Amino acid sequence: MVEMNENYDKRKMIEILVHPNVSIILAELEDGEKESSYLTEKLQISDIEIRERLAYVIHYGFVKIHQDKNKTIFVADKEKLNNIMEMDENFSGIVDGLTELDQYLN
């Protein structure tokens, strides 16, 4: 089990994880590790841009970078990502609020 009492701002982490610039990268990592070259081609952004967008989540281990010979590989820590979403009391409030707003608009 991953301990969630690490020294990061949980609210900030949630905001970063759901931000479109980050979530598009995380979506690519959802089904396993990806080489930097794959991500840069698929997302049409540079390796530097990927690292900048993921800097906070990389710093706290939600995404890890491995070097394999001349390849840079990104891998998401699915357990950590799932745990922060499940354990954050604000996340369920956000989902409830969005559901209520959707019902109101329809």
SULPE-V976276 format. One record per residue. N is the residue number from 1. RES is the residue in three letters. SS is DSSP state (2 for helix, 1 for strand, 0 for the rest). PHI is phi in whole degrees, -180 to 180 (NA if undefined). PSI is psi in radians with two decimals (999 if undefined). Layout:
n,res,ss,phi,psi
N,RES,SS,PHI,PSI
N,RES,SS,PHI,PSI
This chain:
n,res,ss,phi,psi
1,MET,0,NA,2.38
2,VAL,0,-85,2.31
3,GLU,0,-78,2.33
4,MET,0,-102,0.11
5,ASN,0,-96,0.76
6,GLU,0,-80,2.93
7,ASN,0,-87,1.17
8,TYR,0,-136,2.75
9,ASP,0,-79,1.90
10,LYS,2,-62,-0.69
11,ARG,2,-63,-0.79
12,LYS,2,-62,-0.72
13,MET,2,-62,-0.80
14,ILE,2,-60,-0.80
15,GLU,2,-60,-0.72
16,ILE,2,-69,-0.76
17,LEU,2,-62,-0.60
18,VAL,2,-94,-0.08
19,HIS,0,-65,2.36
20,PRO,2,-54,-0.63
21,ASN,2,-67,-0.45
22,VAL,2,-97,-0.76
23,SER,2,-63,-0.52
24,ILE,2,-65,-0.62
25,ILE,2,-73,-0.77
26,LEU,2,-62,-0.60
27,ALA,2,-62,-0.64
28,GLU,2,-69,-0.49
29,LEU,2,-89,-0.06
30,GLU,0,-58,-0.68
31,ASP,0,-102,0.38
32,GLY,0,130,3.06
33,GLU,0,-64,2.64
34,LYS,1,-136,2.51
35,GLU,1,-73,2.60
36,SER,2,-56,-0.72
37,SER,2,-62,-0.66
38,TYR,2,-64,-0.83
39,LEU,2,-64,-0.74
40,THR,2,-65,-0.67
41,GLU,2,-70,-0.82
42,LYS,2,-66,-0.76
43,LEU,2,-95,-0.17
44,GLN,0,59,0.71
45,ILE,0,-134,2.74
46,SER,0,-76,2.84
47,ASP,2,-59,-0.70
48,ILE,2,-63,-0.74
49,GLU,2,-63,-0.72
50,ILE,2,-60,-0.83
51,ARG,2,-63,-0.68
52,GLU,2,-66,-0.77
53,ARG,2,-64,-0.60
54,LEU,0,-97,0.09
55,ALA,2,-52,-0.85
56,TYR,2,-66,-0.78
57,VAL,2,-72,-0.53
58,ILE,2,-68,-0.77
59,HIS,2,-56,-0.66
60,TYR,0,-101,0.24
61,GLY,0,81,0.21
62,PHE,0,-75,-0.47
63,VAL,1,-132,2.39
64,LYS,1,-118,2.65
65,ILE,1,-117,2.27
66,HIS,1,-121,2.55
67,GLN,1,-104,2.26
68,ASP,1,-130,1.75
69,LYS,0,59,-2.02
70,ASN,0,-100,0.24
71,LYS,1,-109,2.44
72,THR,1,-102,2.23
73,ILE,1,-121,2.27
74,PHE,1,-103,2.40
75,VAL,1,-141,2.34
76,ALA,1,-88,2.47
77,ASP,0,-88,1.62
78,LYS,2,-60,-0.66
79,GLU,2,-63,-0.79
80,LYS,2,-63,-0.77
81,LEU,2,-63,-0.79
82,ASN,2,-64,-0.74
83,ASN,2,-64,-0.73
84,ILE,2,-67,-0.65
85,MET,2,-70,-0.70
86,GLU,2,-72,-0.65
87,MET,2,-86,-0.26
88,ASP,0,-79,2.01
89,GLU,2,-64,-0.47
90,ASN,2,-73,-0.49
91,PHE,2,-62,-0.76
92,SER,2,-66,-0.59
93,GLY,2,-66,-0.67
94,ILE,2,-65,-0.81
95,VAL,2,-61,-0.78
96,ASP,2,-62,-0.73
97,GLY,2,-65,-0.74
98,LEU,2,-66,-0.67
99,THR,2,-64,-0.76
100,GLU,2,-64,-0.76
101,LEU,2,-62,-0.72
102,ASP,2,-62,-0.74
103,GLN,2,-65,-0.69
104,TYR,2,-64,-0.76
105,LEU,2,-71,-0.47
106,ASN,0,-92,999
